[in-house]
Amino acid sequence: MTLQHKLRHSVTRQEPDNLPDVEVARGMSNIMAVSWNITNLPNETCFSHFTVCIKKSDDSYEKCKKKESFNTWMILNQLELCSNYSITTWTSTMEGLESDNQTLYQSTGPGSVVDMKTTVLSKDTVGIKWKPPVTGQKCLSYYHLRLEAENITQVNITGNETKYLVTNLTACTNIGLFLSSVSEEHVRSNATMLMVVTRASG
């Protein structure tokens, strides 16, 4: 059933009681997860399945999926980068009743940075540079760098920068660098990873 078909028929259908709460979690860039919370519902509530319709704000894409009620989550992937979506869900019972729609709005984020490499590597300093995303660059607002060494450090870098210098490191230490593109809505891309070892002291 499409979303429009459901809207046309909802006025004549009785609605089930005790609806589950629905949440949409933003994943990395173009991935979202829809979940339903049924833990607080009475045992006599008997759902058949959930329906999810995802639609782009410019009407260029719409798709509906069904999920059996024992699966209380659904992954929405391969979405277009830097796009706005509406996610509409409803619940169906074994008796064929359908609930009201619940609609949430989410945005996808930018693409991942490319060609990340070191420019400086000493006993206490690591310099890196990168190129902006090849796709999904129009909603890029800033970069997020996560550095994992003896401690975890996180820093935001302005979107017009393509290099960064990390200082005050310990000699001969394994360093993990994870760089993500981030939109204004704070949706992160998949992180681009670089592993290095600082030089030995002396």
N, C-alpha and C positions, 0 to 999 in steps of 0.2 A: 504494500500500500504506500503511495506517495503521500507527501505532506499535504498537498492540496486536496487529494481524495479523502484523507482523514478529516480535514477541516469541514468539508462539505457534509460528511456523515455524522459528525460529533453532536450536532444539535438534536438528533433523535435517539442517541444512545444513552443509557443509564451509566453513570460513572461509578467505578469501584471505590470503596472507602479504603483508608489506611494505606496511602500511597507512600512508596519509599522515597527518601531524599536522593536527589541526583547531584553529582558533582562532576565538573570537567577540570582535569588537571592538565596544565600545559607541560608537554615534554620538551624535548630539544628541537627547536626551530619548527619543523613541519610535522610534528607528532603530538597527538593529544590522547588522553585516556578518559573515557566516560565510566563512572562507577555509580552503583546504586546501593544505598545503605538499607538493608532489610532486617537488621539485627533488632530493631525496636518494634517490629510489627508483630501482632498476635499470630499464634500458630495457625488459626483458622483461615488466615489470608492466603489465598491460593492463586498465585500468578502463573500465567502460561509463558509469557515472553515479554521482553522489552523491545521497543523500536526506537532507533536513532536515525534522524535525518540531518545531514550536514549540508549547508548551503553557503556559497560564497556571496558576499554582499552585492556584487555586481550581477548576480543571477547567472553567471557563466558556468556554474557547476552545482549540481544537487544530486545527492545519493542517499538512499535509505537502506538500513540494515536491521535485521532482527537478531535477537540474542535470547536463547532459552533462559528462563528465570534462575536456573541454578548457576549460570555464569553471570556474576554481578559486576562485570567490567568488560569494556570493549576498547580496543586500540584503534584510533583513526590515524592512519599514516599516509605517506606519499601526498601530502597536501602541498599546495603551492606556497612558496616562500613569500613573506611580506604581504600577506592577504588577511582580510577580515572574514570570519565565518560565524554563522549562527548554528547552534547545535540544539535541535528540538527533539525531545524524547516523550514517549508515553508508554503506559503499561497496559497489558491485556491480561484478562483472567481466563481461567479454564472455561467459564460460562460465556465467553465472547464479549464481555464488557471492556470498554476502553476508557482510560482516564483522560483528564484534561492534559493539554500539552504543558511541558515545562521547557522553556527556551533560555539558553545561556549564550553569551557572545564571547568569542575569543579571537585572538590574532596569532598568526604564525610569525616566526622571526626571520632573521637574515641567514645567509649561507655561511659556511665555515671559511676561515682564513686559509690561505694556501702558501706554499713555499716558505714555511717557517724554518729559520736556520740561525745559528750563532754568528755573531760578528766580533764578540770579545769573549775570551775565556782565560781567566787568571785564577790565582789562589782564592780571591775573595769577590770576584766580579764575573757576571755573565751578561753579555749583551745579546739581544735577539732582534731579528727583523722579520717581516712577513709581508705578504700581499693581501689586499682586501678580497672579500669573497668574489668569485667569478659570477655567481648567480645570487640573487637575493641581497643586493647591495643597497637598494633604494631605501630600506628601513633601518640601515645600520646607524646606530646612535653612538655607541662606544664599544670598547673591548674590555673583557674581563680576564685577568691573568691570575691563575692559581699556581703558586710555587710550593712544591712539597720537598722539604729537606729535613733538617733536624726539627724544624717547626713548619707549620703551614702558614703561608702569607698570601693574602688576596688583595688585589689592587685593580681599580678601574682606570682605563687609559682612553683618552679622547679619541673620537672616531677619525680624526684627520691625521693621527700618528700611525706610523708603520714600523716603529722601532722602540725599544725600551731597554734600559740598563738596570740590572739588579745588583746591588752592592751589599757590603757588610756580610758576606757569606763566609763559611768556614772552609779552610783548605781541605782538599782530598775528600770531598763529600758528594754523594750522589744527589742530583737535583732533577726533579720532575717539573716540567713547565707545561701548563695546560691553558691554551689561549682560546677564548670564545668570542664571537661577534654577538652583540646584544642590541635589541631594538629599544625604542623609547618606552615600550610596555614591559621592558626587562625580560623579554623572551630570549634565551640564549641559543646559539647554534651548538652543534656537536663540537666538542673541544678538539683542537689540533694539539698533538702532544709532541714534546721534545725532551729526551733524556740526555743529560750531560754529567760530567764529573769535573769539579773544580780542580785546578792544578795543585800539586803538592807544595807545601810551604818551603820556600828557599830554593 
